Amino acid sequence: MSNQLFLELPARLEGGEPETLNWLVWDVETSQVRDRGCVSVEQLSALADQFSALPCYALVPGELVSRHQIVLPKGGRVGLSALPFQLEERLCSDLSGVHFAHSVIKPNQSTDVLVVERELMAAWHQLLLNSGLKVKALYPDYGAIAENIVVLDQHRAISHSVSAAAAMQAKNFPVWAKLAGGVEEMSAYTCCEASAEVVLKENLPSQNVFSVAQRLDAIAANFSPWLPNLLSAEFALRDEQSALVKALRWPVILLLALLFGHWLNLGLAIAAQNKEITQLESAIDQVYLDTFPGARVVNARSQMRSKLNALEQGGSDSSFLPWLETIALASGGGQSIRFSQLNFAATPGEIRLSLSAPSYEAVDTWVAKLQAKGLTVERGAFAAEAGGSNRVSGQISVKGGR
């Protein structure tokens, strides 16, 4: 839908004669007015019944909203907390009595700040909140038009030039035009009152003066908001808050996707580690069964520790661990000699080993190493292994002393 609804809010909503609001429906694609009218504040809800689906942009008199530009050394929340105090000397009212609307605060960069009386802002906010309209933003009228535009009628003038932006009474425009730089380059729109057109032609080149039906026509045709939305902080409308939620929707979805991927990878890694742990525990059980054939495995590590403790109960006279260490040193940690079974008898002090070797010569060499360590080695029968592996297997008995 290309239509937009523009609504002019009055300066005051209480006291005096009943206030009326001008409204206009603008077709963005064709740059034409689709509908226009004027309603009282009390009848605003009737306008919502007709145009509740259209995005609405509300405008307030720019004379009531002051614009400031400040530079802060810090951004984010730190800059925001310092912002009011930077403006305190420029304002003639208590800080608690005004509302600040600002652009994104970046360190050491110019920040646009709009200041308006909090009482006025509260009245506008309540009016828009109760209207039922789909209000997108609230701007001072000079903050809604593109650069190099002047809009003038017999009552008011709003302008956005290269060097300044302002709203004023029409009678003050000639003076402002002489003081503001670059005005001669501006394109100007005026309402049909002859007096307003004369004023413009006296202060601007005549070829840049155009006539339109009403001030809202000119604003809609040159709608290009460049200042912060006044409906911010505690005065943000629900629609604006939902727009913020929509803007954050995809970043949040992306963040959730990244978190899901992280936890999925973590879960897969844990599953892989658990599988590896299970395999290692099975291997430990198998080693225990190979060491103690026929034994019942409950907790291989604890049972192996108990076996070792039982073997060490013999104290310094126990021969198992010293012999085992001697056998390990003689074997050199190599893979040529492979042990398949070990049996130890404390009495008469003997270790029986079942093993395989790449050749008979390897068995002879290994036995010689054990004997050189002071052990008595008795060889059993060795024979070639089946399956064509070229290895021989057999048993030996190891005792202390020669």
N, C-alpha and C positions, 0 to 999 in steps of 0.2 A: 504494500500500500504506500503510495507516494504522497498522500495528503498529510499536512501538518496543521495543528491548531495553535494559533497564537492568541494570547490573552494578556490585556493590559490591566494590571492591578492598580487601584487607587492609592494615593499617598496615605490617607487615613480611612479607617473602616468604622470608626465610632464617632458619634457626635455630628451635628450639622445636618445638612440635607442628605437624603439617601444617595449613596454612591452608585454609579453605573460603571460597567466594565465593557470595553470594546473588545470584540473577538473577530477573528478572521481565519478561514480555512484556505490554505494555500496548497496548490498542486505543484510539487517540486519538478515533475517531469515536463509539464507544459508552461511552468512559470506563470500561472494564472490564478486569479482569485476564484475559488469555488463557492464560497458563501461568506457572509459577514453579518454582523449584527451588534446589538448592545443589550446587555441584561443588567439587572440590579444584583446586588450581592445576594439577596434572598432567593433569586431565581437561578443561581449558578448551577444548582443540582439539575435543573431542567436541561441545561446545556450538556451536562454529562450524559443524560439519557439519550441524546442525539449523537454525541461524538465521543463516547467513552472509549472507543477502540483506537482513536487517533492519538499519536504522541503529542503532548501539549507542552508548549514552552511559554512560561509566564514571564512578564516583563514588569519591572517597577521603575518609577521615576529615578533617573540617575542622580538627581540632586541630593537624594537621600542616602546614597551609597558612595563613600569615598574610597578611592583607589590609591594604594601605596606600593612602592617597590623597595624591598629591603634585601640586604645581603647578609647571610648568617654564616658563621664559620663552621657550624656543624649541621648535619642533616638529620632526618628521622625525628624521633621523639625528643632528642636533645634540642634540636633546632626549634621544634614546635613549642617546647616549654619556654624558650627564650623569646619567641616571636612577640608576645604581647608587650614585653618590657622594651623591645626595640621601638615600638610604636607609641609608648606611653607619652613621650614628650610631644608628639605630633597631634595627639587627640585632646579634645577639650572636655572629655567626660571620663567618668570612672571606668576602669577596665571591665568591671563586673557588669556594667550596663550596656556593653556592646557585644556583637557577634562577629567573629572573624571567619572569613572563608579564604582559603589560600591555595595556590598551586603546589605542586610537589616541591618540597624543600630539599634543595641540593647544596652541599657545602660550597661556599664562596661563589654562588651563582645567584642572579637576581630572581627574586620570588615575588609574584603578584599577590597582593593581599587586599581583600575587600572588607570594609568595616561598615556596619550598619547598627542602628539602635536595636537592642535585644527586644524591646517592647514591640517595635514595628515588625521585626522578624517573626516574633511569636504570633502576631495577628495574621500575617500573610501565610505562615505555615499552617495555622488552624483553618484558615479559609480554604486553602488548597487541599488539606487533609480531608475536609468535610465535603469537598466538591464532587467527589467520585470520578474526577478526570484522571487520565493517565499522564500525570505530570512528570516530565523528564528532567526539567531544570528550571531554575529561577535566576534571571540575570538582570542587572541594571541595564536600561535600554541602550546606553552607549556601548555596553560590552557585548551586544548581540549583533552589531553590524560590522561589515568588512572594513578594511582600511581604506582611507580616501573617500569616505562617504559622509555627507551632511544631510540630515533630515530636519526640515524646518516648516512649521506652520505658524499661524498667527499668535499662538500661545507659547510654544516651546521649541527649542532647538537641541538636537543631539549631534555629536560629531566624533569621528574617529580619524584623526590625521596621523601622519608619520610621527609627529613629535608629541601629540597629546590626544586625550579623549575627555569629553566633557558633556554635561547636560546643563542647560540654562534656560532662562526666559528668552523669548524671541528677541526682545528689545536689546538684550545684551550681546547678541551674536555679532553685530558689526564690530564692537570693541574687541571681542575675543578673536575674531577673524584677523584683525590687524596684529594682534599679539602672537597668535599661533603661527609657527613656521610651516611652509609647504601647503598652505590652504589653496593657493592658486592652482595647484595640480589636482585638486580633488574633484570627483564626480559628485554632484549634489542632487538630492531629490526634494521636492517641495510639494506641499498640499496645494489645493486649487485656489486658496485665498490669494487675491491679487497683491495684498500687502506683503505676504511672505515671498512671493515671486520677485517683487521689486527689491526687497532686501537682499535676496540671493544674487540677483543680477548686478547689484551695485557692488557686491563684494567678491563675486566669482565671475570667471569668463562666461559670457552668455551661452556659449555652445555647450557648457557643462551643466546647464540648468534644465531639469526635466520635471514635468508635472505628473502627479499621481493623485488618486482619489483621497486617500487618507494616509496618515503616518504609518499605520500598520502595514500598508501595501509596500512602502519603501523598506521597512524593516524585514518583512518576509522575503522580498526580492533579493535582499543583500544579507540574508541571515548567515552569519559566520561567527559564532560565539568564540571569543578568545580570552575571556576572563573566567575565574573559578565559578563554579555553581554555588549560589548562596545556600541551597538546600544541602547543607553538610553538617557533620558532627551531630549534635542533638536535634537538629532540624531536618535531618535526612528523612525523606518519605519512604514508605515501605517499598514502593516501586523502584526507587533508587537503590535501596538495600538489596532487593532481589536482582537488580541489574548487576550489582557488585558480585553477588553470589554466582550469577551466570558467567561473569567475567572470570571468576576464579574456578569455575567448574572444571575446565580442561586441565589447568595446572594441578588441581587436586586429584583428578583421575590419573594423570601421569604420575604423580607422587605415589598414589596407591598402587599403580602398576609396578613401579620400581620397588616398592616395599614388598609386594607379592613376589616379584622375581627374586628379591634378596632372600626372603624366607623360604621360597621354593628351593633355591640353590643350597641354603643352609640345611634344609630338611634332607635333600639328596645327599649332601656331604655327610650328615649324621648317619643316614641309612647305610652309606658305603662304609663308614668307619665301624658301625655296628656289625656289618657283614664281615669285615676284616677281623674284628675282635672275635667273632664266633669261629672263624677259620683258625685263628691262632689258638683259641682255647681247645679246639678239636685236635690241633697239632700237639698241644701240650699233653692232652689225654693219651694220644697215640704214643708219644715218647714214654709216658709213664707205663703204658701197657707193654711197650717193647722192652722196657727196663725190668718190669716185674710182670712177666707173663701170667695170665690167669687171675690177676688181682682185680678187685672191684673198684671202679673209679667213682668217687663221689666229688672230691675237689682235688684235682691232680696236684696243684701247687702246694696246698696244705699237706697232702699226703706225702709228697716228695720231701717237704721240709721235715715232716715227722720222721721219715726214714733216715734222713741225714742226721737228725738229732739223735736217733737211736744208735746210729753208727758211731757218733762222736762220744757216746757215753763211756766208751772204753778208755777215754782220756788219752794220755800221751802214748799208751801202749797199743792203742788201736792202730791196725796196719792198713785199713781200707783206704782212708783218704790219702796218706802218703804214697801208697802204691798207685792209687788212681792218678795222683799228680805226676808221678814218675812216668806212668804209661802215656799220659797226655803230652808230656814234654818230649818223650821219645817219638811219639807219633807226629809231632810238629804241626798239628792242626791241618795237615794235608788231607786230600781227598783220596789218596791212593789206597789207604787202609780204611775199610768201612766196617764198623761194628754193628752187628745185628742183635746181640744179646750179651748181657753181663750178669754173672751170678757170683755172690761173695759168701764164703763160709768162714765165720769167725774162728771156728775150730774145725780143722787144724790151721786156719789162716791161709786161705787160697781164693784166688779170683779166676773164674773160668770165663773165657771170652770166645764168642762165636764171631768170626770175621771173614771178610773177603779181601783179596789183594789182586793187583793186576798180573802178578806172576809169582812163581815159586821163589825167584830171586828177591822179589820185594818182601816176601815173608821172611826169608833168611836175613836180609838187611835189617828189618824191623826187630826181629828177635835178638840180633846181635846188639842193637842199641839198648834193649831192655837189660840184657845181661851185663852190658857195660855200666849200667846204673846200679848193679849189685843185686838184681832180681834173678831168681831161678825160674827158667821158662821150660816147660815141657810141651812139645808139639804133638798134637794129635794128627790124625790123617787129613790130608788136604787133597782135594780133587777138583777137576775142571768143572765150572758151572755150566748148567744146561742153557740152551738158547743161543750159543755161539757168541758169548760176550768176551771170550778169551781171558776171563778172570778165574781165579781159584778160590775156594772157600774151605774152611775147616775150623778147628778149635785149638786153643792153647790154654795152658794152666800156668798161672803166675804165683810164685811163692817168694817169701823173703829169704835172702841169703842164697849162696850157691852150694 
